[in-house]
Amino acid sequence: MLSENALKVLYRLDQAGFEAYLVGGCVRDSLLGFMPKDFDVATSATPEQVRQLFRNARVIGRRFRIVHVRFGREIIEVTTFRGTPGEEHDDNLARQSDAGLLLRDNVWGSVDEDAIRRDFTVNALYYSISDFSIHDWTGGLEDLEARRLRLIGDPEVRYREDPVRMLRAVRFAAKLDFSIDAATGDPIHELAPLLLQIPPARLFEEVLKLFLSGHAVSTWRILQHYGLFAMLFPGTEESLEELDWAAPMIEQALANTDTRIRADKPVTPAFLYAALLWPAVAVTTRTLEADMPPVPALQQATQQVVSRQLQHTSIPKRFSLPMREIWDLQARLPRRRGKRAFTTLQHPRFRAAYDFLLLREAAGELAPGLGEWWTRFQDLGDEAQRDMVQQLQHGPHQEDESDEPLASDAQRPTGKSRRRRAPRRRRRTPSSDSN
């Protein structure tokens, strides 16, 4: 179960006179009977000394300097033993903000010092090739046996050093099906706002780790329990109180994601973010529809929701553009008369938008029917498709293609209905977000 390339790194460091251990998730997962995906090495060699030993090595990072030793597509991450910063160390080696956030941590130490600088006890287990034994300085083996996740040191201090540790606690608890030790979990509710200090780009990467690991449903529930989801997706969190279909929709989307990952099928952050942010888009659209037609309301709501979300987690354009197209197609899928159904079917995001429509129906946001129509339509030949479109002119599913609201009637506030104008024909222009 050990990587041959990781062993090469260990033996070369050992032969050069340095201490070297496998450490972290690879040791933990091996002891739990899982196949490790990544292999990390901790050593007494400095980053410069590691680079001298391996021509295929590259030093990366400023906040935490580490070395990547590349073997084709596999990367072995090598870190130098870290020590406890003291007053004698200048800011180039170790620095903290006034709030306790760890800004730089490049003080070298011994292996036992390194162990207490790690986050969780089960991640501080060291495998030695010199005697083929596991070294445990923090009680990690006992916690592994008890299936318990416990932070090393004072939890409040450690969370203030790096608030992302709260998200890591959730991720490991969900992935390993471990309980979170009370002393580790109790401070999270109060300290959750510390995540607002973290750059949005880093939090985007953490969101992908949280929800694309094959344990998204349990991750979502633990995030909710500790009040962390609201720090990542505040607009969605607010909408959960207004829309009774929002939580079921998110859970179903995450369950589908877990199923695809376990079946080794591709998943895209664009669809994930489309599902996570849609409740916020729906609430905002509903509000804007009081003063404008549904489609412009959806477009403006999209802009508002995305702009707010970018303050919390970044969304690279390669994901935000298809996400917007999935939302845009939700307004086009009901409009099927004439050539519209055929045009929509040819859209490159049709399949994702169709799956999204089924998700909305399954959650109860929309009444069933439209999804079934598209299910039949896409599997028929040209002539049968034309017949289905023709039947819309006289059948029970004839749709109003002018000012029909995008939000379901069940979720709209009651009140005096607005007088609707007759539809005007407008020349269609391509969406600015389309590929």
Buried (B, 14 or more C-beta within 10 A) or exposed (E): EBBEBBBBBBEBBBEBEBBBBBBBBBBBBBBBEBEBEBBBBBBBBBBEBBBEBBEEBEBEEEEBBBBBBEBEEEBBBBBBBBBEBEEEBEEEBBBBEEEBBBEBBBBBBEBEBBBBBBBBBBBBBBBBBEEEEBBBBBBBBEBBEBEBBBBBEEBBEBBBBBBBBBBBBBBBBBBBEBBBBEEBBBBBEEBBEBBEEBEBEEBBEBBBBBBBBBBBBBBBBBBBBBBBBBBBBBBBBEBBEBBEBBBBBBBBBBEBBBEBBEEEEEBBBBBBBBBBBBBBBBBBBBBBBEEBBBBEBBBBBBEBBBEBBEEBBBBEEEBBBBBBBBBBBBBBBBBBEEEBBBBBBEBEBBEBBBBBBBBBBBBBBBEEEBBEBBEEBEEEEEEEBEEBBEEBEEEEEEEEEEBBBBBBEEBEEEEEEEEEEEEEEEEEEEBEBEE
